[in-house]
Amino acid sequence: MKSTIQKIREQNRRMEKEEAAAVQAEIDNPATTGSRRSFLKKTALGGIALGGLMSVRIEDAVAQATQKVSRASSPSELKITDMRYATIMNKHIIRIDTNQGIYGLGEVRDGADVRYALFLKSRIIGLNPCNVEMIFKIIRQYGYHGRQGGGVCAVEMALWDLTGKAYNVPAWQLLGGRYRDKVRLYADTPGADDPVKFAEVMKRRVEVQGFTWLKMDLGIHVVAKMPDALVNSKFWDGATGQYDLRTYMGYGNTLHPFTQVQITEKGLAGLAEYVEKVRNGVGYEIPLCADHFGHFDLNNSIRFGKVMEKYRLAWLEDMVPWFDVVNNKKLSDALETPILTGEDIYCLRDGFKPLIDARAVDIIHPDLGTSGGLLETKRIGDYAEENQIAMAMHMAGSPVCFMANVHCAAATQNFLALEHHSPDLPYYTSLVRMTGSRPIVENGFAIVPLDSPGLGIELNEEECKKRLGKDSGWFEPTPEWDQKRSHDRLWS
């Protein structure tokens, strides 16, 4: 494989030299018109080799040139020419191409439809990608809470990657500079039936993988099989269908106050025993937070929270729906353990501002793939900081989304820790290559790129193609999304 790659590289070099010479000869020819000469000069500047691309369609010609180039450009003359995608490890990676041979990578949030992003292509074609805030305002109306924010945020990520490459600076620099050179990670670890074995897994996170912050799934599923642990759970099929969202009136789609599932004293004792074994396994120096409790009401949340207080958990996550500001405030006031929410909130003024203004949570928890992308998430963090509220960051994406989060976390002062959702996937970091000199992760910390532009990564095509979705090609043309077919203005 390596010898084949070397041969291709040598062939490409020869072709590039020949094509560059042919272009220069035409430029020097007195018979060449002024407009043709100008076009050829811009083409040469953008790194597009014409000769080898004359036989293919223009979309593929631009894409071919785009994927190989990673250098500064002429930012004021940049134009978006295309948007394509590839589905890798079930994550939709978009690529925004330009007229100068540089591109930007973004990612549609986990669990969201790639069409949320492709739909935006017709709104951004022809625009200068460096005008990130203006483009965000154009497409902002097409995002929403939960996964529906995934398309807008993917585009925003890709624009910052592009802008950083255009100006040859890291994305964190464009956000105002960095506060830290490495970003603390918290390891998400799904729960297990045996708390002793689970504690061993968590301990390995610390001693082998180097994590200094841990998260566990903790909730009524832990005691669901224990007799007399829960009230009214069998009506909801054991209340274990939190992720079955296809049935509109099912447990996963029913708001917490409306299930009337309750936890008995026996159930609370079983949950406490589980947490105590985990706590004893990992010790008290390591922050340990909890998630995925189930759908039960405020009263049971408070009862549960009070039992957990002696274990000094770093936070209790999403016990009350994020839009219920009043009950989040009641929960926070009732408990010593910090309350956290935010992974499903889109943009500052739509969701985070009411929570922050009411001091209804102790920590905010945006997912950059929903919250509006890098700049909006930094603004959310900055507003929370002004109100003495810290920020952790939710993330369950590929290394593309991971690195977007790293740049945002580096640029935000009140940041605590970023979720690493795939620490056990051996191929995870190999899906990308760092374009600078620093690794992606080291001893439980993400390393902030200091000497590479944009997000600081490029896709490792060979590794990524091993994990393409069954219906996905490798950044195939998307002409069906070129045409805008509606009037978008929201006012008259």
N, C-alpha and C positions, 0 to 999 in steps of 0.2 A: 504493500500500500504506500509506504513512504517513498519508494523509488518511482512509483507512478505519479505521485504528487510532485516530485522533483522534476520529472519530465514535463508535466503540464506547466509548471512554473517557468521552465526554460523556454517552452514553446510560446507562452504568453509574453515573456520578455522580448523574444525575437519579433513576434507580431506587433507588439507595442512600438518597438523601434522602427519597424518598417512603416507602420501606420502614421507614426509621428513625423517621419521623414516625408511621407506622401502629403500629409496635411500642410507641413511647412512649405513644401514645394508649391502647392496651390496658393498658399498665402503670398508667396514671393512672386508668383506669376502676374505680370502687369495686366493680363487679360481678365483676371478675377475681379468681379464687381465688388464694390465697397460693402454691400450688405452681406454677400457671401464671405468676404474676408472677415467681417465682424463675427459672423456665426462660427466660422472655423476657429477663430481665436478663443471665443467663449467655450467652444467644445473642448479645445485643448486644455484650457484652464480647468474645466470640470473633470478632466480625466477620462472622457469618453473616447474610446478608440473606434473610429467610424468604420474602417475597412472591414474589421472582423464582424461587424454587426449589420452590414447592409442587407443581409439576406433574411433577417428576422424582423418581426413586427416591432413597432417603436416601443410598446410597453415593455417587451422583453429586453430590448436594447438598453433602455434606461435602467431596468432592474439589474441587468448584468453588470453595468458600470457601477451602479449604486452599491452593490453588496461588497465590492472589493476596496472601496475607498474610505479612508478614515483620516481626514485631515481638515485643517481650517479652510474656509471658502471665502466668498465675497458675500457677507451676510445680507447686505441691503438689496442684492439681486436674487436672493433665494426665492424659489417658488415651489410649492407642493405640486407634484405631478402624479402621484399614485398612492394608494393604500392597498396592502395585501396582508395575508395572514397565513400562519401555520399553527396547527394544534399539536402541542408537544406536551407529553405527560398529562393529557386532558386539560391543558391550559392554552388559551388562545393568545398567541403572540402576534401583534400587528407590526407592520413595518411601513413607515411613511417615507416615500421616496421624493427626491427633489431634482431640479434641473441641473444641479452642480455635482451630482454624483455622491452626495452624502445622504445618509438615511437616519431615521430615529426608530428605536424599538420601544414598544409599550406592551402592556398586558391587560386583557379583559379579566376582571376579577373572577376568582374561583366560583364555579357554579353559575356564571352568567353566560348568556348567548353571545356569540361573536357578532351577530347581526346588530347588536347594540352599538358596536363600533363601526361596522361597515356602512350602516345607515348614514353615518356622519361624513363619509367620504365626499359626497357631492357638495357638502357645506364648506369644505376646506380646500378643495382643489383650486390651485392658482394663487392661494394666499401665501404670504411670507411666514414660514414656520417660527421665525424668531419673535413674532408678535404674539407671544403665548397668551398673555392676558386678554388681548382682544379676541383671539380665536376662542378662548374659553368662554367668553361672554356670548359669542355667537352660538355655541353648542350647548351651553349650560342648561338651557330649557329642556334638553332631551335626556338629562340625567334625573335620577330620583333615588329615594332611599333603597337600601338593600342592594341586590345585584343589578338593579336598573341603572345604577350609577357607573357600572363597569365600562361602558363604551366611552363615555366622556372622559373618564379618568385614564383609560388606556391611551387615548389621543393626547391628553395633556402630558403624560409620561414621555411619549415619543417626541413631542415637541421640545421638551427640555433636553432630551438626549441629542436631538438635532441641533438645538441652539448652542449647546456646549461644544459640539463638534465644530460648528461654524465659527465660534469665537476661540476655540482651542482651550477651553477651561472646563473644570468639573462642574456638574450640575449644582453642587452645594455652593460654589462661588457665585453663581447666578442668583441664588436665594439670599445672598447677603454675607456669605462666609460661613465658617464652621466654628463650632464650640468644642469639638472633640475629634480625635484622630481614629478612634475606634468606638463602635456602637455595641452596647451591652445587649445580649440576646437572652430571651427566656425560652426555654424548651417546652413546647406543648407535648404532653404525653397522655394518650387516652388511658382511661382507667382499666383495671383488671379485677376479676372476681376475687383473687387472692391478694389481700393487702400486703402480705409479707413479700411475695414475689414482685408486686408492684413497687414496693419500697426499694428492692434490689435494683430494679430498672432505673428508678429515680436516682439512686446512689451512683450508678454507672454514668448517668448524665453529668454528674459533678466530677467524679474521680477520673473518668476516662475521656469524656468529651469536653470537659472544662467549663460547663455552664455554671453561672453564678446566680441564676434565677430559674425557678421551675414553675410549671403550671400543670394541674391535674384536672381531669374530669371528675366531678363530684356531684352526686344528686340522688334522686329517689330511685334511679336505676340500680344503685348499689344495694339497696335493701328490698327491691321489688319482689324477690322470691322469698323473703323472710315473712313468715306468718304474722299477721296483725301489725305489720309495719306501716301500712298505708290504709287510708279510707277512700273509697270510691275510685280506686284505680282500675279495677277489673272492668268497669263500664267503659273505660278508655283502652281496652285491650292491654291492661297492665301498665298503662301510661308509659309505654316504652317506644311509642311511635313518634317521638319528637321530630324525626327527620322525614316522616312520611307526610309530604306536603301536597300530595295529589288529591286527597279527599278534603274538600273545602271545610266540612264540619268535623274533620278528624282532630285528634289530640294536638298534632303539630300546628294546626291552623286555628286553634281555639285560644283566645287570650287568657292569660293566667287567672284572672278573677272568676272566669266563667267555667272552670273545670270542677271546682269544689273538691279537688284532690287534697287530702290533708295528711300530715305526717304524725304518727302516734309517738308517744314517749319511747316505745320500744324501737320504732324506726329511727328516732333521733339518737338513741343510744348506739344502734348499729352503725350509723354514720360517724359518730364520734369515735368509736372503736377503730373504724377504718382509717380515719385521718390520724389518729394517734400512732398507729403502727407506721404509717408513712412518715410522720413527723419524727418519730424515733429513729427511723432509718436514715433520713437525710440530715437530721440535726436542726437546730434553730438559727444558725448563722445564715442559712440560705433562705431568701424570700420564696415563699410557696403560695401561689394563688390558685383560685378554683373557678370552675366554669361548668355549664350544662347541668343545672339543678333540676329542671323540669318545669312544668306549668302548674304552679300553685299560687295562692293569693298572698297578699301583703302580710297577713297575720302569721301564716306559716313561714314566710321568709324571715320575719323577725325572730320567731321561735328557733328556726334553724340557725340563724346568724348568732344568736346569743350562746347557743351550745358550742359553736366553733370559736368563740372569742379567745379561749385559753390557748388555742394553738397558734395564735398570732399570724393568721393568714394575711398575705400581702394585699389581697382584695377578693371580694365576691363579685362575680361578673354576670351582668344581665339577669339579675334575679327578678327585676320588674321591667316590662317593656320600656325602651328608651324614651318613647313619646309621652309616657306617664310621668310628667315632671313632679306632680304633687306627691305621688306615692314613692318615687325615688327619693324625694326630699325627706319624707317620713321615715323611710328605711335608713337613710344616712344618719338622721338625727337619733335613731333608736339604737344604732350599733356602734361599737368601737372599731370594728373591722372596716377598712375603707371600702366604699361602694364604687363600682366602675361600670360604665356602659359606653357605647358609641360605634361599634363595628358596622352597624347598619345605617348610620346617619349620613345623609348627603348634604355637605356644605355647612358653613358656620351659621348663617342666619336662619337656615331652615330647621336645624335641630340642636346644634351644640350651644348656641347662644342662650336659649331659654333655660337649659340645664345649668349652664355656667352662671348666668345672672341670678338664678334662684339658689345657687350653692347646693344643688340637688344631688351632686355626686362629688366624690373626693378625688377621683382620677378620671380623665377622659381617655377614650380608647378608640380613636378613629382607625378605620381601614383605608389606607391611601387609595385603594382600588374602588372605593365608594365615595369617600369624603370629598373628592374634588381634585385629587392629584397632589403634586408636590407643593405648589405654592399655597393652595387653599388649606392643606393640612398644616403647613407651617403657620398660616394665619390663625387657624384654630388653636394651635399650641400657644401662640403668642397671646391670644385673647385669654386663654385659660391661665397663662402665667400672670397676667395682670390681675387676675382674681385669685391668685395663690392656689391654683389647682394644677397638679402635675399631669403629664401625658405619657401613657404607654401606647404602643402601636400594634394593632392586630394585622397579621399577614399570613396567608395560606397559599401563596402563589409560587411560581417558578423563580429561578434566580433573576429574571428580568424585573419582576415586581419587587423582589427582595432588594435589589440594588437601588431601585427608585426610593424605597423606604430608607435605605442606609443614608442616602444623600439628604433626605428630608430630616432624618433624625440628627444628623451631624450639624444641621443648620438651626436646630430648635433648642433653646436653652433648657426648658423645663422637662425635657425628655427623660424617661426612666429606663424603658427596655422595649425591645422589638421582638415580636414572636418569630421563632423559627419553627415552622410546621413540619419540616422534613429532615430532621437530623439523622434519621435512620436509613435514608435512601442513599446507597453508596455512590450512585451516579449523579446526585443532585448538582454538586458544584461543577461537575465535568460538562454540564450542558452549555456552559459559557466559558469563554477565555477572557481573563482580565487583560485589558489593553495597556495597563501600566505595570509597575514592578511589584505591586503588593498583592497578597492572596485575598480571596474573597472572605474566608472565615478562618479564625485562628483562636483556639482555646476558649470557645464560648463567646467570642466577640466577632462582629463583622468589622473588617478593616476598611476604613474610608479611603477611597482612591485619591491620591494626592497629585499624581503625575499623568493622568489620562483624562481626556475630555468627555463631556456628556455623562452618561451613567458609568462609563469606564469598562464596558463589556462589549463583546461580540459573540454571536452564537457559534457554538462548536457544531458545525453542520453535520459532521459524521456522527457524533453522539446524539444529536437531536433527531436525526432521521431514523434512528433505531426506535424512537418512541413517538413517532408521528401517529395522530389519530387515524382510525381506519378510513375516514372520509376526507382526510386532509392531504393536500399536496404540499409542496415546498414553495410557499409564497407564489401561488399561481395568480394570473391576472384576474381582476375583479371588475370587468367593464360594466356589469349589470348594476353597479352601484355608482356609476359616474353621473347620472342625471338627477338633478334636483326637481322634484315634482310637486312642491307645495310652497305656499307663501308662509313664511315663518314668523312674521312680526306679531307680537302679542298685544299690540295696542293700535288705536286708530288716531 
